[in-house]
């Protein structure tokens, strides 16, 4: 490769050194002429003219000395420039013979100075690309040099060590005053490093391009909001056919409308290398109009000497879909867990069904959900609960028509569409569905132990295709509804049995009290009178007979024994049914009970009554009295107390009985104490007696700090007896 340039300014053109040399030649010529003329005038006997020419010659000599000094300084600077230049330089004559080579050339070529001076410079050169030998090229190069232009070309130079050096050769002409090639300066620029750098740059660019082109991530370059580069992956991600097709787009056309307000690919105010986006998630738009999820990283680059944004896209649509499905699954499981918690905590069937139906609407995004309950005994059905209905519907029992009866017979999920093709289950015969304008309805049987209990009905007001996930979810929700119905039935049965137990317990307590009253009456009226009669007859017999001292003592013992028996019979009769309770009511009976307990045990008893002025129901008075009586018995046996406080309080919300002692407390948890053969009625029996009249018995006990027994009787139970 070779060429010539006229724009290269040659420091050796006549405008510089040659003009200086030309003027020197003229002065030297004048000086010679002056000397000649001086000699001629001297021989011709012309002294005045002779003196003038001598003076002129001296001036010329001085001027020439100045000019030579100036030329010597210029040559010294030129020599220093050549000697210390880092570029290899040769000075050639007009025929291409080397006249001078600087140290840089000698080092670069590896040739000794004496081996190259006087040699033709092109002997070791060849021109690239092959354009013939340099000797032939030199002829055409001379023509360029004679025109005052610079000749340039890439050459190969054979170095002394046999290696070939690639260089750029620059030939600069030095013309004389006549325009002939006087000298030529050859400058060699070593291209080895430049070529290696260029090779590496090309290789790096190819590698980078290969990486970009083969990358699975889409890579684009955006400049002025337009796409100026896209790799094959980007073309594939956005669904286009070619790079040219995408070049006609603005970047915003590849972004979904929902993400456009949040992303900008402008370079304003940003520096090269600055990060624009990092792991940013946005929604893209394909050629087909499909929304895709993308993860974007972008930074500022230079593209054709102008700033641009390079962005890499990763299609994360599948990952986001899995994340959304996982989040949906977790939400569904949490919702089902919430339903399970409600099944445990809520026993009201209407409330729990309404709650589950609302969850059904949320989970399936359906428009209507209802529970149709079947009465197995009568065959009638009833809409037990519904959500999402736009109209009010009756909840009374009704007889199903033929279509509904056929639906109720199925034990598998059934999907019905309101269309002309649905001849088996026409919506016209399903009044509620027709009124709610439902189009797609799913019927899911509610099975309990293999028995049909009803249907879960889920409907949409448009055509809907149920997915496998939705069907699994609906089946699970149907099971929850069936469990709710079972729980409600079990709770109803439990309440019924509790009522029966309460009734039986109350009847048993009443039977006990009736029996106590009968026995007390028998002891008082029967045994008591008989013992009184025996004592009376014994006293008559004592007066009728004359007995000795020993016999009288025996009779006295018999009388004392009869007195003890009569006293014991009266106490037994009183304990079985205290007459003061029947005669005066609960407060006096409790006060007397406390006094008798204090006399018998030497324990200080304090009784207080607040607000109780009227009599209570007989069963309530007996029940509270028995609880207080059993509490005192337990205190005397186990508490080792020194003080007991008994209170009966009539307040706005009902009646309260309090028995408190300062004994050692109950060592066993009160709720775990059971009645035993030795424990009499026991705490469980006290609770049973309290519950028989609707009361609640609580025991608060701390070891070594006494025991507090409280019975709360609600207001409606503690009504006064008129």
GIGI-V655298 format. One record per residue. N is the residue number from 1. RES is the residue in one small letter. PSI is psi in degrees with one decimal (NA if undefined). OMEGA is omega in whole degrees, 0 to 359 (none if undefined). Layout:
n: {N N}
res: {RES RES}
psi: {PSI PSI}
omega: {OMEGA OMEGA}
This chain:
n: {1 2 3 4 5 6 7 8 9 10 11 12 13 14 15 16 17 18 19 20 21 22 23 24 25 26 27 28 29 30 31 32 33 34 35 36 37 38 39 40 41 42 43 44 45 46 47 48 49 50 51 52 53 54 55 56 57 58 59 60 61 62 63 64 65 66 67 68 69 70 71 72 73 74 75 76 77 78 79 80 81 82 83 84 85 86 87 88 89 90 91 92 93 94 95 96 97 98 99 100 101 102 103 104 105 106 107 108 109 110 111 112 113 114 115 116 117 118 119 120 121 122 123 124 125 126 127 128 129 130 131 132 133 134 135 136 137 138 139 140 141 142 143 144 145 146 147 148 149 150 151 152 153 154 155 156 157 158 159 160 161 162 163 164 165 166 167 168 169 170 171 172 173 174 175 176 177 178 179 180 181 182 183 184 185 186 187 188 189 190 191 192 193 194 195 196 197 198 199 200 201 202 203 204 205 206 207 208 209 210 211 212 213 214 215 216 217 218 219 220 221 222 223 224 225 226 227 228 229 230 231 232 233 234 235 236 237 238 239 240 241 242 243 244 245 246 247 248 249 250 251 252 253 254 255 256 257 258 259 260 261 262 263 264 265 266 267 268 269 270 271 272 273 274 275 276 277 278 279 280 281 282 283 284 285 286 287 288 289 290 291 292 293 294 295 296 297 298 299 300 301 302 303 304 305 306 307 308 309 310 311 312 313 314 315 316 317 318 319 320 321 322 323 324 325 326 327 328 329 330 331 332 333 334 335 336 337 338 339 340 341 342 343 344 345 346 347 348 349 350 351 352 353 354 355 356 357 358 359 360 361 362 363 364 365 366 367 368 369 370 371 372 373 374 375 376 377 378 379 380 381 382 383 384 385 386 387 388 389 390 391 392 393 394 395 396 397 398 399 400 401 402 403 404 405 406 407 408 409 410 411 412 413 414 415 416 417 418 419 420 421 422 423 424 425 426 427 428 429 430 431 432 433 434 435 436 437 438 439 440 441 442 443 444 445 446 447 448 449 450 451 452 453 454 455 456 457 458 459 460 461 462 463 464 465 466 467 468 469 470 471 472 473 474 475 476 477 478 479 480 481 482 483 484 485 486 487 488 489 490 491 492 493 494 495 496 497 498 499 500 501 502 503 504 505 506 507 508 509 510 511 512 513 514 515 516 517 518 519 520 521 522 523 524 525 526 527 528 529 530 531 532 533 534 535 536 537 538 539 540 541 542 543 544 545 546 547 548 549 550 551 552 553 554 555 556 557 558 559 560 561 562 563 564 565 566 567 568 569 570 571 572 573 574 575 576 577 578 579 580 581 582 583 584 585 586 587 588 589 590 591 592 593 594 595 596 597 598 599 600 601 602 603 604 605 606 607 608 609 610 611 612 613 614 615 616 617 618 619 620 621 622 623 624 625 626 627 628 629 630 631 632 633 634 635 636 637 638 639 640 641 642 643 644 645 646 647 648 649 650 651 652 653 654 655 656 657 658 659 660 661 662 663 664 665 666 667 668 669 670 671 672 673 674 675 676 677 678 679 680 681 682 683 684 685 686 687 688 689 690 691 692 693 694 695 696 697 698 699 700 701 702 703 704 705 706 707 708 709 710 711 712 713 714 715 716 717 718 719 720 721 722}
res: {x x x x x x x x x x x x x x x x x x x x x x x x x x x x x x x x x x x x x x x x x x x x x x x x x x x x x x x x x x x x x x x x x x x x x x x x x x x x x x x x x x x x x x x x x x x x x x x x x x x x x x x x x x x x x x x x x x x x x x x x x x x x x x x x x x x x x x x x x x x x x x x x x x x x x x x x x x x x x x x x x x x x x x x x x x x x x x x x x x x x x x x x x x x x x x x x x x x x x x x x x x x x x x x x x x x x x x x x x x x x x x x x x x x x x x x x x x x x x x x x x x x x x x x x x x x x x x x x x x x x x x x x x x x x x x x x x x x x x x x x x x x x x x x x x x x x x x x x x x x x x x x x x x x x x x x x x x x x x x x x x x x x x x x x x x x x x x x x x x x x x x x x x x x x x x x x x x x x x x x x x x x x x x x x x x x x x x x x x x x x x x x x x x x x x x x x x x x x x x x x x x x x x x x x x x x x x x x x x x x x x x x x x x x x x x x x x x x x x x x x x x x x x x x x x x x x x x x x x x x x x x x x x x x x x x x x x x x x x x x x x x x x x x x x x x x x x x x x x x x x x x x x x x x x x x x x x x x x x x x x x x x x x x x x x x x x x x x x x x x x x x x x x x x x x x x x x x x x x x x x x x x x x x x x x x x x x x x x x x x x x x x x x x x x x x x x x x x x x x x x x x x x x x x x x x x x x x x x x x x x x x x x x x x x x x x x x x x x x x x x x x x x x x x x x x x x x x x x x x x x x x x x x x x x x x x x x x x x x x x x x x x x x x x x x x x x x x x x x x x x x x x x x x x x x x x x x x x x x x x x x x}
psi: {123.5 155.0 -177.0 152.2 134.0 -10.2 -14.2 121.2 118.7 120.0 -9.4 14.2 162.3 -18.4 -11.4 -89.8 -42.3 -36.7 -36.6 -43.7 -38.2 -44.2 -34.6 -42.2 -43.2 -42.9 -43.1 -39.7 -42.8 -39.5 -44.2 -44.4 -39.3 -42.9 -43.1 -46.1 -36.0 -45.2 -41.3 -42.7 -32.2 -45.1 -24.5 7.6 55.4 81.5 -36.5 -46.2 -35.5 -43.3 -40.6 -45.6 -34.1 -44.6 -42.4 -36.5 -39.1 -42.3 -42.1 -39.5 -44.1 -43.2 -40.3 -36.4 -41.2 -43.3 -38.0 -38.7 -42.5 -41.7 -36.4 -40.0 -39.2 -41.6 -35.6 -44.3 -41.2 -40.1 -42.3 -38.9 -44.7 -41.2 -34.7 3.8 142.8 -9.5 138.2 126.3 137.3 148.6 123.0 154.7 -173.8 -17.3 8.2 15.9 133.1 123.1 -25.2 145.2 126.6 166.0 -34.1 -37.6 -42.1 -40.9 -40.6 -40.4 -24.6 16.5 140.7 154.4 -40.3 -17.6 -12.4 -27.3 131.7 -2.2 157.7 130.8 -24.2 5.4 -29.4 12.9 150.7 144.2 143.3 143.1 167.2 115.3 26.3 176.4 154.9 -27.2 -37.8 -36.2 -30.7 -34.5 -45.6 -29.5 -34.6 -38.0 -39.8 -43.3 -38.6 -23.1 2.2 9.6 163.7 136.1 133.9 146.2 157.9 130.6 161.8 131.1 127.9 108.6 167.0 -28.5 6.2 -10.3 151.0 125.3 131.2 128.9 160.5 119.7 127.8 118.4 119.3 124.0 149.5 107.8 148.0 -174.7 -21.3 4.1 13.2 154.0 107.0 -52.3 169.4 133.6 123.0 117.0 124.6 117.5 115.0 123.5 5.8 -51.5 -39.5 -42.5 -40.4 -42.7 -42.4 -39.4 -45.5 -38.7 -43.0 -42.7 -43.4 -43.0 -40.1 -42.3 -45.7 -42.6 -39.6 -41.6 -45.4 -44.2 -33.0 -1.7 138.8 -21.5 142.4 131.9 129.1 158.9 126.6 125.2 123.5 41.9 11.2 151.5 122.0 -10.3 139.8 136.7 168.2 -36.9 -39.2 -40.1 -42.1 -42.2 -43.4 1.8 25.8 167.6 -31.0 167.4 -41.0 -35.4 -36.1 -26.2 -19.9 0.0 152.6 152.8 -37.0 -21.9 -10.9 4.6 135.0 148.4 -34.8 -21.4 -11.6 -40.9 -12.1 3.9 140.2 137.3 33.5 154.4 4.0 128.8 13.9 146.2 160.6 135.8 -8.3 139.0 130.4 -46.4 147.0 117.5 41.7 133.5 126.1 171.6 123.6 169.3 120.9 172.3 -34.0 0.9 10.7 137.2 128.6 153.9 132.0 148.7 125.1 138.1 134.5 147.2 168.5 132.8 173.5 127.9 111.5 45.2 19.0 147.7 143.6 171.5 122.5 125.6 139.2 134.4 137.6 126.1 110.5 26.1 -46.7 -41.8 -44.3 -34.9 -42.2 -39.9 -42.5 -39.0 -39.4 -43.6 -40.0 -41.5 -43.8 -40.8 -42.5 -43.8 -39.5 -38.5 -44.3 -36.4 -38.7 -39.9 -42.4 -41.8 -38.3 -36.2 -32.5 -40.2 -19.2 126.6 -9.8 117.5 -43.6 -44.2 -45.2 -37.2 -42.0 -41.2 -44.7 -37.2 -36.6 -40.7 -37.6 -43.5 -42.2 -42.4 -38.1 -7.1 33.1 170.2 -23.2 142.3 134.5 161.8 120.9 115.1 137.8 127.8 110.9 -31.7 -45.2 -18.1 4.7 159.2 161.8 135.3 101.4 -37.6 153.6 153.5 149.8 2.3 142.0 -13.9 158.8 132.0 148.8 152.3 14.0 160.4 143.3 160.8 126.5 142.8 -176.9 -44.5 -47.5 -35.0 -40.1 -38.9 -41.9 -19.6 -21.9 141.7 16.2 156.8 141.9 127.6 126.4 131.5 138.9 82.1 170.0 -23.7 -11.8 83.2 -21.7 -38.2 72.4 136.5 -21.4 -23.0 1.2 87.2 -48.3 -41.5 -38.2 -42.1 -35.4 0.0 41.9 144.7 -43.4 126.5 134.9 130.3 120.0 119.6 143.0 100.9 131.9 111.6 41.7 0.3 140.9 117.7 -9.4 -160.3 139.7 122.4 121.6 124.2 155.6 149.2 19.5 168.5 127.4 132.3 117.0 128.7 168.0 -37.2 -43.3 -38.4 -42.1 -40.7 -42.3 -39.2 -41.8 -40.7 -36.0 -39.0 -38.4 -41.7 -40.8 -41.1 -40.4 -41.5 -40.7 -45.1 -43.9 -41.5 -41.8 -39.9 -39.7 -44.0 -39.6 -43.8 -40.6 -42.7 -36.4 -41.4 -42.0 -42.2 -41.1 -41.8 -44.7 -39.8 -44.6 -39.2 -39.1 -43.5 -43.1 -39.0 -39.3 -45.5 -39.5 -41.6 -39.8 -45.4 -41.3 -45.0 -41.5 -40.5 -39.8 -42.6 -44.0 -45.6 -35.1 -67.6 -40.7 -44.4 -38.5 -42.1 -37.9 -40.2 -39.4 -43.4 -42.1 -44.4 -34.7 -39.5 -38.2 -44.0 -35.2 -35.9 -25.6 -30.0 155.5 119.8 157.2 -176.5 -41.5 -41.6 -38.7 -38.8 -38.7 -39.4 -41.2 -40.6 -41.2 -39.3 -43.9 -40.1 -41.1 -38.4 -42.3 -41.1 -41.3 -39.1 -43.7 -38.4 -37.9 -39.0 -42.1 -43.1 -39.6 -44.1 -36.9 -40.2 93.2 127.7 -29.0 -28.9 -42.3 -34.0 -39.6 -13.0 -173.3 -45.0 -50.2 -37.3 -41.5 -37.4 -44.6 -37.2 -40.3 -40.5 -44.9 -39.1 -40.0 -40.6 -35.1 -31.8 -6.7 26.9 132.9 124.2 128.6 125.7 136.9 139.4 130.8 121.2 3.4 101.7 -28.8 162.7 153.1 175.5 143.5 -45.1 -37.8 -44.0 -45.0 -43.3 -47.8 -37.8 -44.7 -37.4 -44.6 -39.1 -45.5 -35.3 -43.4 -37.8 -43.6 -36.6 -43.3 -30.5 -36.7 -26.4 -29.8 43.5 159.8 -17.0 141.9 137.3 122.9 128.2 140.8 119.7 127.1 109.0 -178.3 -32.9 -5.7 -147.2 142.7 130.7 130.1 128.8 116.8 138.7 165.7 32.8 -158.7 -2.3 177.1 119.1 -29.3 147.7 124.6 -35.2 -15.1 -1.7 133.4 156.1 140.2 173.5 -31.7 -11.5 8.1 -141.2 -40.4 167.0 -39.8 -38.6 -32.2 -41.5 -42.0 -41.5 -38.8 -42.2 -21.4 -26.9 22.6 11.8 167.8 122.4 128.3 145.9 123.2 111.7 137.2 129.1 130.2 5.6 20.1 -177.9 140.2 118.5 125.3 136.4 119.9 125.9 122.0 161.5 -41.9 -25.5 -33.8 27.8 141.6 147.0 120.8 NA}
omega: {179 178 179 180 177 182 181 183 182 180 182 179 183 180 181 185 185 177 179 181 181 179 179 178 181 181 178 179 178 181 179 179 180 179 180 181 180 179 181 179 179 179 179 175 177 188 182 180 180 180 181 182 177 179 179 180 179 180 179 179 178 181 179 178 178 181 178 178 179 179 178 178 179 180 178 179 178 180 178 179 181 184 185 179 178 179 176 184 172 173 184 172 184 180 177 178 183 177 184 174 183 182 181 179 181 179 182 183 183 182 177 185 183 180 184 179 181 179 175 188 187 181 182 185 168 188 175 346 187 179 182 179 182 179 178 180 183 181 179 178 179 179 178 183 180 178 179 180 179 175 181 176 176 185 171 183 179 181 183 180 178 180 180 178 178 184 172 183 178 179 180 184 169 185 177 184 181 178 178 180 181 177 179 179 180 180 180 174 181 182 184 181 180 179 179 177 179 179 180 178 179 180 179 178 179 178 180 180 179 179 181 183 183 182 175 175 174 181 179 173 182 179 183 178 178 177 180 174 173 176 183 180 178 178 180 182 184 172 179 186 185 177 182 180 180 179 180 185 164 182 182 180 177 182 178 182 182 182 184 181 189 184 178 181 178 179 184 175 181 180 178 180 182 181 178 179 177 179 182 181 177 180 181 182 180 178 181 179 180 178 179 178 183 171 192 167 184 175 184 176 173 181 184 177 176 181 179 180 173 183 174 183 172 181 182 183 181 180 179 178 178 179 179 178 179 178 178 179 178 179 179 180 178 178 178 176 177 177 179 179 177 178 179 188 183 181 177 187 182 182 183 178 178 179 181 178 177 174 179 177 182 184 185 184 179 183 184 175 180 178 178 185 180 174 185 184 184 184 179 179 183 172 186 180 177 178 179 180 179 180 175 181 180 180 181 177 177 182 182 176 186 181 180 179 178 179 182 181 183 178 175 179 183 178 182 176 177 181 181 180 180 181 184 183 181 180 180 179 176 193 186 180 178 181 180 178 178 182 180 184 175 177 181 183 175 185 178 180 178 181 182 182 181 184 166 185 180 186 176 178 173 179 183 175 181 176 179 179 180 180 177 180 180 177 178 179 176 177 179 178 179 178 179 179 178 180 180 179 178 180 177 178 180 178 179 180 177 178 178 179 178 179 180 179 178 179 179 179 179 178 178 181 176 180 177 181 180 181 179 178 179 180 183 185 185 184 181 180 179 179 178 179 178 181 179 179 179 178 177 180 179 180 186 184 174 184 179 183 182 180 180 178 179 178 178 177 180 179 178 179 177 177 180 180 180 179 179 180 179 179 178 180 181 181 179 179 182 181 180 178 178 187 189 177 190 186 177 180 179 179 178 179 179 180 179 179 180 180 185 188 185 175 181 182 177 180 178 178 183 171 182 182 182 177 177 174 185 180 179 178 180 182 180 179 181 178 178 180 180 178 179 177 179 179 182 183 193 194 186 183 176 180 177 180 178 180 170 189 175 183 187 185 181 185 180 174 182 173 185 177 179 184 186 177 180 183 179 178 186 183 182 181 180 178 179 180 182 188 179 182 177 181 177 178 176 177 180 180 179 181 181 176 174 181 179 179 177 181 177 186 175 180 178 179 173 183 178 178 182 175 178 180 182 188 184 178 185 178 183 178 181 none}
